[in-house]
Amino acid sequence: MKAILFVDDHEVLARLSCEILEMQGYRAVSAYNAADALEKFEQDEFDILVTDFRMEGMNGLELAKKVRERSPSTPVIIVTGYGPIDGNKDRLTVLQKDNLFPELLEKIKLYLGEAENKPKSDTKSKSKNNPTDALQAS
């Protein structure tokens, strides 16, 4: 089972995102700041890092740099509610929080080699029970 470390200082968003990722078959672990994330990264192995950009203390770019120093092959996805990120020299994937899912799932699958080559018209339509709708609405 592929493991994802999801870092966001908004605990509710982090927990809900992890629940959605677990429903998709991933092992998802949440951290609420960069220091917590680095500690968890040292204690466990993760296949991908998803991190908020703007957090107290160390931001998502700084966290990505530290993770890449320890594990250069670990893919990093940065999520933000603040538009383009200055200083993204590493060309990290950046997603907007206002429409996080299902784009985040597509990027995770792409990085983990699980992407399907299906046209977008084949994707499931949104339903009232779609768990990703809750995050898009918040």
RAKAJO-V424282 format. One record per residue. N is the residue number from 1. PHI is phi in radians with two decimals (999 if undefined). OMEGA is omega as a letter, one per 40 degrees, with the letter a starting at -180 (none if undefined). D_FIRST is the distance of its C-alpha to the first C-alpha in Angstrom with 2 decimals. Layout:
BEGIN
n->N phi->PHI omega->OMEGA d_first->D_FIRST
n->N phi->PHI omega->OMEGA d_first->D_FIRST
END
This chain:
BEGIN
n->1 phi->999 omega->a d_first->0.00
n->2 phi->-1.27 omega->a d_first->3.82
n->3 phi->-1.94 omega->a d_first->6.44
n->4 phi->-2.14 omega->i d_first->9.81
n->5 phi->-1.76 omega->a d_first->13.12
n->6 phi->-1.92 omega->a d_first->15.63
n->7 phi->-2.02 omega->i d_first->19.21
n->8 phi->-2.73 omega->a d_first->22.22
n->9 phi->-1.35 omega->i d_first->25.41
n->10 phi->-1.59 omega->a d_first->25.70
n->11 phi->-1.04 omega->a d_first->23.77
n->12 phi->-1.11 omega->i d_first->23.87
n->13 phi->-1.09 omega->a d_first->22.42
n->14 phi->-1.11 omega->a d_first->19.59
n->15 phi->-1.16 omega->i d_first->18.77
n->16 phi->-1.13 omega->i d_first->19.22
n->17 phi->-1.08 omega->i d_first->17.07
n->18 phi->-1.13 omega->i d_first->14.15
n->19 phi->-1.07 omega->i d_first->14.90
n->20 phi->-1.12 omega->i d_first->14.92
n->21 phi->-1.11 omega->i d_first->11.60
n->22 phi->-1.15 omega->i d_first->10.11
n->23 phi->-1.15 omega->i d_first->12.25
n->24 phi->-1.56 omega->i d_first->10.72
n->25 phi->1.71 omega->i d_first->7.25
n->26 phi->-1.74 omega->i d_first->5.98
n->27 phi->-1.61 omega->a d_first->6.45
n->28 phi->-2.02 omega->i d_first->9.95
n->29 phi->-2.14 omega->a d_first->12.70
n->30 phi->-1.80 omega->i d_first->16.28
n->31 phi->-2.35 omega->a d_first->19.20
n->32 phi->-1.87 omega->i d_first->22.72
n->33 phi->-2.85 omega->a d_first->24.34
n->34 phi->-1.15 omega->a d_first->23.90
n->35 phi->-1.09 omega->i d_first->24.95
n->36 phi->-1.07 omega->a d_first->22.35
n->37 phi->-1.11 omega->i d_first->19.66
n->38 phi->-1.11 omega->i d_first->20.98
n->39 phi->-1.09 omega->i d_first->21.03
n->40 phi->-1.17 omega->i d_first->17.38
n->41 phi->-1.14 omega->i d_first->16.59
n->42 phi->-1.26 omega->a d_first->18.73
n->43 phi->-1.49 omega->a d_first->17.18
n->44 phi->-2.49 omega->i d_first->13.47
n->45 phi->-1.82 omega->i d_first->11.46
n->46 phi->-2.21 omega->a d_first->10.32
n->47 phi->-1.50 omega->a d_first->9.58
n->48 phi->-2.76 omega->i d_first->12.15
n->49 phi->-2.01 omega->i d_first->15.00
n->50 phi->-2.06 omega->a d_first->16.69
n->51 phi->-2.38 omega->i d_first->20.05
n->52 phi->-1.15 omega->i d_first->23.31
n->53 phi->-1.45 omega->a d_first->26.27
n->54 phi->-1.65 omega->i d_first->29.02
n->55 phi->-2.44 omega->i d_first->28.50
n->56 phi->-1.10 omega->i d_first->30.97
n->57 phi->1.34 omega->a d_first->31.33
n->58 phi->-1.35 omega->i d_first->29.03
n->59 phi->-1.52 omega->a d_first->28.07
n->60 phi->-1.11 omega->i d_first->24.92
n->61 phi->-1.14 omega->i d_first->26.48
n->62 phi->-1.14 omega->i d_first->27.39
n->63 phi->-1.10 omega->i d_first->23.94
n->64 phi->-1.02 omega->i d_first->22.48
n->65 phi->-1.09 omega->a d_first->25.14
n->66 phi->-1.14 omega->i d_first->24.37
n->67 phi->-1.14 omega->a d_first->20.62
n->68 phi->-1.17 omega->i d_first->21.62
n->69 phi->-1.11 omega->a d_first->24.17
n->70 phi->-1.49 omega->a d_first->21.61
n->71 phi->-2.55 omega->a d_first->18.90
n->72 phi->-1.03 omega->a d_first->20.64
n->73 phi->-1.56 omega->a d_first->17.79
n->74 phi->-1.30 omega->i d_first->15.67
n->75 phi->-1.18 omega->i d_first->16.26
n->76 phi->-2.23 omega->i d_first->18.08
n->77 phi->-2.08 omega->i d_first->18.99
n->78 phi->-1.83 omega->i d_first->22.01
n->79 phi->-1.98 omega->a d_first->23.08
n->80 phi->-2.62 omega->i d_first->26.72
n->81 phi->-1.87 omega->a d_first->29.39
n->82 phi->-2.05 omega->i d_first->32.15
n->83 phi->1.48 omega->a d_first->32.32
n->84 phi->-1.03 omega->a d_first->32.17
n->85 phi->-1.87 omega->i d_first->31.31
n->86 phi->-1.30 omega->i d_first->34.00
n->87 phi->1.49 omega->i d_first->33.10
n->88 phi->-1.45 omega->a d_first->29.89
n->89 phi->-1.22 omega->a d_first->30.99
n->90 phi->-1.43 omega->a d_first->27.53
n->91 phi->0.96 omega->i d_first->27.08
n->92 phi->-1.23 omega->i d_first->23.90
n->93 phi->-1.22 omega->i d_first->22.62
n->94 phi->-2.14 omega->i d_first->24.38
n->95 phi->-2.06 omega->i d_first->23.91
n->96 phi->-1.46 omega->a d_first->26.39
n->97 phi->-1.15 omega->a d_first->25.45
n->98 phi->-1.16 omega->i d_first->27.92
n->99 phi->-2.50 omega->a d_first->25.78
n->100 phi->-1.15 omega->i d_first->22.27
n->101 phi->-1.80 omega->e d_first->20.36
n->102 phi->-1.56 omega->a d_first->19.73
n->103 phi->-1.00 omega->i d_first->20.48
n->104 phi->-1.07 omega->i d_first->17.73
n->105 phi->-1.06 omega->i d_first->15.11
n->106 phi->-1.09 omega->a d_first->16.94
n->107 phi->-1.18 omega->i d_first->16.94
n->108 phi->-1.05 omega->i d_first->13.25
n->109 phi->-1.07 omega->i d_first->12.66
n->110 phi->-1.09 omega->a d_first->15.58
n->111 phi->-1.14 omega->a d_first->14.49
n->112 phi->-1.62 omega->i d_first->11.05
n->113 phi->1.28 omega->a d_first->13.03
n->114 phi->-1.94 omega->a d_first->12.06
n->115 phi->-1.15 omega->i d_first->15.55
n->116 phi->-1.74 omega->i d_first->17.73
n->117 phi->-1.67 omega->i d_first->21.39
n->118 phi->-1.93 omega->i d_first->22.88
n->119 phi->-1.12 omega->a d_first->25.93
n->120 phi->-1.06 omega->a d_first->25.68
n->121 phi->-1.19 omega->i d_first->28.00
n->122 phi->-1.52 omega->a d_first->25.35
n->123 phi->-1.25 omega->a d_first->23.11
n->124 phi->-1.15 omega->i d_first->23.34
n->125 phi->-1.36 omega->a d_first->26.32
n->126 phi->-1.19 omega->i d_first->26.16
n->127 phi->-2.25 omega->i d_first->26.96
n->128 phi->-1.13 omega->a d_first->28.02
n->129 phi->-1.69 omega->a d_first->24.78
n->130 phi->-1.26 omega->a d_first->22.58
n->131 phi->-1.15 omega->a d_first->20.71
n->132 phi->-1.34 omega->i d_first->20.93
n->133 phi->-1.11 omega->a d_first->24.72
n->134 phi->-1.11 omega->i d_first->25.04
n->135 phi->-1.31 omega->a d_first->23.84
n->136 phi->-1.18 omega->a d_first->26.02
n->137 phi->-1.38 omega->a d_first->28.99
n->138 phi->-1.49 omega->none d_first->28.76
END
